[in-house]
Amino acid sequence: MATNAARRAVIVSGARTPFVKAFGDYTRMDSIALADAAVRGLLERTGLPGAQVQAIVWGGVILPSAAPNIAREIALDLGLDPGCEGYTVTRACASGLQAITSAVAAIERGEYDIMIAGGSDSTSNAEVKLPQKLVHAGAPLALGKPKPKDYLAAVRQLAPFTDLLPSRPKIAERTTGEVMGESAEKMARIHGISRADQDEFAARSHHRAAAAIDSGRFDDEVLRVRTPDEADVTRDGLVRANTSIEKLADLKPVFARDGSVTAGNASPLTDGASAVLLMSEERAHALGYRPLAAFRSWSYVSVDPTDQVLIGPAISMPRALDKAGMSLSDIDLVDIHEAFAAQTLSVLAALNSDEWAKTRLDRDTAVGEVDIDKLNVHGGSVSLGHPFGATGARMVTTMANELARTGKNAALLGICAAGGIGASAVLERV
């Protein structure tokens, strides 16, 4: 939808935990604990009393089964006003952006004046699923008042005694069984993306992220997190400033023997959280806050997962531009989620393709070529990491800060997500 209502929601601030490798410093912090850290830090940095937060919308992918509504748990954990409303959304890797645009819509409809939205994920605390065969046999015993004969019946139900151990989790499409890395390999073949192209892209992502860290560009958004082990985490832990195309070229393909996708040109499994403070523009000014940016438009689309499951942004980005009444030439910054270098480069190739425009966008000519100097100016998911539910909120925060800092006018975001989802938004400086 386009947000052209007279009442405008604005981005006041954003904050995130450092992003770290799964099974690292945050191993003992689940997605709720990480969310708490991000929101607590955001409130402390902005000086906003927690009692003024009227609602929270949160995004997540690996939701904790005992408390899947993370948004409400944040409000309770931080002792916000008991009436602080909260709900949790999941749209795969676009969950963080979905949470934010849902909050923006609510503010612009007049439901709330002050909201927090964001997302978190802890791969380290992903729950291992028991085989359904074991669940069906054991659940009646655990939930009821079993008699001796019931145990015997359960044992008989398990026979033959195979497939009783949990299987290794895979990041794969439920409908096709295709692993995400296999999807990236397919896209690289379709769009002619070479291994050298991917390694060059990955090296640039790391170098730009390292430069952003060293220059203090992330100081406004990255928090200090104290872990249960009493360790202080102060900076992103996956960025490799000293990587090079040559070093990346030494890595072996992961998903196909003759493939091009490696651990070096793909986003790693990551833990982290990111939160954004949103207000009605009138309330922000009344409280003395200087807004950073606002949403001019957004677009969510879906494509056939049997085709190119990660190509969605090549459709959602042009649609977001159309809804904003803008073209690519009007955009100062472009930020695309780097699930894989192959996927990002494929999206860029599609945007610059006349054939793609004619067959998939109902246009006569290509959307255009994205200037590499405008693209992912402070790195992306390949270097910073990708806590699934947090990435969209990280991108919104970084782009809002960059627009406010540089005086540039507009940023275009693009995110691919499982299920063939594409998610995009246009931010404008306030």
N, C-alpha and C positions, 0 to 999 in steps of 0.2 A: 504494500500500500504506500501511497505518498502521504506525507504528513504536512498538509497545507492549512491546517486549522489555525485560527487566530491565536489560540492558546498553544504555546510551544514548550516542549520539554527540552531541557538543556543538560549537557554533561558538565557537572561541577568539578569532579575529580575522579581519579581512579587509583587503585593501589593493588599490588599483587605480591604474593610470596615470591622469593626466588624460585625458579624452576630447577629441579634437580632430577638426576637419574633415578628411575624406579629402583627400589630396594637399596636406597642410599640413606641420606640424612633423615628423610621423612618416613622411614619404614613404619615407625610406631605412631604415625599421624594418619588417620583415615581421612576420607573426603570431607567429613563434617569438621574435624579438627583443623584441616587446612582452610576450609571456608571461614571458620571462626577467626583464624589468624588474619586472613585478608580483610574481613569486615572490621574487626577490632582495630587493625592498623589504619584503615581508611577513616574511621571515626576519629581516631587520635590525631591523625594528620590534618584533618579538616576542622577539628574542634567542634564538630557537630554533636550536641548531646544525643545519646542513643534514644532517649525518650521521644525525640522528634521524628524518628523514622516510622513512617506509617505502614510500609509494606516492603517485603523482600521477594524478589523473583530470582530463582537460582537454577542454573543449568548443570546437568551431570549426565554421564554415560554409564559409569560403573556405580550404580546406586546401592547404598547399603540396605540389605533386605529388612533389617530390623527398624530402620528409620529412613525410608526413601524420600520423605519430604524434607530435604536438607534445609530449605529456606526457613521453615518453622523452627527447626532445631537450632539454627543460628540465632534467631531472636530469643529463644529460651536460654541458650548457653550464655549469651552476652548480657542477659538481664535487661533486654529492651522492654518497652512498654508491653504489658501483657496483651494488649489489643493489636500489636503489630502483626499484620496479616502476612501470610507467606505461602507460596506454592512453588513447586519445582517442575521444570520442563526438561524434556530430553529429545533432542533432534540430532543424535550422533555428534559429530565434531562441530556442528553448528549450534550446539546447545547454549553456549555462552552468549552468542549473538541473539539467539531466540529469546533468552531471558531478558536481555536489554531492550530489544524492540517491543517485547510484550509490556515492559514497564513504561516505555515511552508512550505507547498507545494508551495505557491506563491513565497516565498523567494528562495527556492531551484530550482525553474524554472527560477529564475533570474528576476522576475517582480519587486521586491522591495528589499531594503537592510534593512530597519527599519520599523517594524510594531508593533502595539499593538493589542492584542486579549484578549478576556475575555467574561464575561457575567454578567448579573444582572437580578434580579426579585424583584418585590414588590407585595407580596400577598395583602398587605394593600390597594393597589391601583388597584386591579383587577376590571375591569369594569363590572358592573352588566348588563347582556344582557336582553333587552326587548323581550317579546314574538314576534315571527315573525308575528303573527296575527295582533298585534298592529302596527308593522313596516310597513306591507303591506298596512294597512289602512291609516296610518298617513303620510308616506313618501311623497306621491304625494301632500299632502297639504303643507308640510314643504318645499318641493323643487320646487314647481311650483307656479302658480298664480291662486289659487283656487277661484271659484265662489260659491255662496251660495249653489247651488245644489250639489257641490262636497262634502261639509261637510255632507250633508244628506246621500250621497252615502257611505261615510266613516263610518258613524254610522251604516248603514245597514250592511256593511261588517263585523262589529264587532259582530253582533248578531249571535248566542246567546252570551250574555255578560259573558262569562266564560273564564278562562285561560288568563286573561289580566294582572296579576301581575307577576313580575319576580320570577323565581324559584331559590331555593337555589343552588349555584354552587356545583358540586361534582367533585372530582378527580377520574374520571372513564373512562374506555375505551369506545370510541364512538361506536365501532363495537359490543361489548359484553355487555356493561352496567355494567361490573364488576368494583367495587370500588377497588382502589389499596390495601387497607387493606384486602379486601376479597381475593385478589390475594395472599397476604402474608400468609393468613390463609391456603389457598389451598396448597401452597408450603410447609408450616410447616407439614401438614398432609402427603404429598407425601414423604418427605424426613425424616420424623420421628424427627422433631425438637421440643423439649419440651418447655413448658413455662419456666422452670428453665434454660434451655440452653439460651433462649432469654434474660431473665433478667440478667443472668451472663454476657452475651455479652454486654448488654446496660450499666451495671454498670462499666465494664472495659473501655468502650468508654468514659464515663464521667470522670473516674479517670485519664485516659491517657491524655485527653484534658486538664483537670485541671492542671496536672503536667507540660504539655507543656507550658501553660500560666504562671504558677508560676516560671518556670525555665528560662523564657525569650525566649523559642524556637520560639514563634510566633512574637517576637518583630520586626524581619526583614520584616514581611509581613503584619501585622495588622496596619492600619492607625488610626489616630485620626480624627473623623468626627464631624463637627459642624452642628447641625440640624437647620432648620428654627426657632425653638423655642429657639435657642441659648444654647442648651445643648451640652456638649461634650461627645461623645461616644468613649470610648478608648479600650474596651475589649468585647469579645464575651459574649452575655448576656444569653445564654441558658445552659451553662455548669454548672452542679451541682456536685461540688466536694464532697459534703457530702451524696450523694445518696448511696444506698446499695442494695444488692440483696433482703434483707428483706423488705426494703421500696418499692421496685418495685413490690414485690410479693403481696402487699396489693391493687394494682390497678386492676380495673375491665376490662375485655376484652371490646373492642370497637366495633368490627365488627361481632362478633358472641357470643351468650350467653355462649356457652361452649368453646369459642375460647381461644387463647393464645396471640394474638396481643393486646397490650395496648398502652396508650399514652406514657408510659415510655420506651417501647422498639421499638418505631417507631420514625422517624424523624419528628420534628414539623414544622408547617408553619412558614416560615422565610423570612425576608427581608435582602438583601445584594448585594454586587457586588465584583468582583475580576478581576484583569487585569494583563496581562503578557507582558513584553517587549521582543520582538524577533528581532534578527538581523542575517544577514549573518555573519559567523564566521570571515571572513576577515574584515568586517566593525567594528565588535565589538572590535577586537584587535586594529584596526587603531584608534578608539576613546578612547582606554585605558580601556575598560571594561573587566572584567574577567568573561567569561561565566560560568554558573552553570551546565548546562546539555543540551543534545540534544535528539531528537527523533530517536530511532533506528527503530521503526515500529509502526503501528497502525492498528486496524481492527474494522470495523463496521459490525454488523450482525443483522438479524431479525429472530424472531421465531413466531410461531402461537400464537396469543393472547388468543385463546380459550384453550390453553394448560397451560403453565406457563409463564405469560406475563413478569415476572421479572427475568427469568433464563438466559437471553441473555449473560451475562458475562461468564457463564460456557462454552460458545462457542467462544466468541470473545477473551477471555484471551489466550486460547491455540493457536488460530490462530495468535494473535499478537506475541506470543513466536515463532511460526513456521516461521513467516516472518522475525523475528530478528535472526533466526538460533540459538535459545536458548531453554533451557528446564527450568523447574521450579527450578531446583537445581542451576541454574546460577543466580537466582534473589536474591538480598539482601533485598529488601523491597517490600511489596505488599500492595496496597491501594485500597480498594473496597468501593464504595459508599454504605452507610448504609441507604437505603430507609427504611428498616425494619430490625431488627435483624434476623427475620425469613428468609427474602430473602437472606441476606448475608450468613447466616449459610447454607442455601440450596445450594447456589452457591459453597461454600466450600465442601459440601458433594458431589455434582456432580463432582467436579474436582478430588475428591479422590475415585471415583467410576469406577470400571472396566466396569460395565454394561453401564454407561453413555458414557464412552470412545468408547465402541463397537457400541452402537446404535446411538450415536449423533456426534461422532468425527472421526469415521473411524479409530480408534486406537485399538490395542489389549489390552493395559493396561491403567490404570488411569493416568491422568496428574500428580497427586501427592497430598500429604497432605501439606497444607500451615502451616508453623511454626507460632504459635500464637505470638511468639516474634517478628516476621517480619511483622505481619499484623496490618495495621492501628495504627502505633506506637504512633501517637499523637491524637488518637480518630478519629471520623468520623461524619457523618451526624446525627446520633442519638443524639450526644452530642453537636456538634457545630451548628447544624441546616442545613437547605437545601433550600437556595434561588435557585430555579430550574436551572436557566441559569448560575449561578455563581459557582456551585459545582465543575464542571470539572476543571475550572481555579484554584480554591482553591487547589484541589488535585495536579495539575501540579506544582503549586508554592511550596507547602509544600514538595513534593517529590524532586524537584530540589534543594531546600535549604538543605534538609537532605542529599542528595548525596554529595553535595559540602562540607557540614559541617563535615561529618563523613568519607569521602574518600571512601565510598562504591561505587560499580560500576553500579548497575542496579536496577531499580524499575519497577514493573508491576502494571498498573492501570486497574480497571474494574468498569464500570458504567452500571446499568440497567436503562431503560427508557420506558415510555409509548409507546404503539404500538408494544411491543415485541422486542424492540431494545436492543442490547448489544454493548457497546463501550469500547475499550481497547487500551492501548498504552504501549510501553516499552521505558523508559527513560534511557539514559546512561550518566554517569558523563563525563564532558569534561575536 
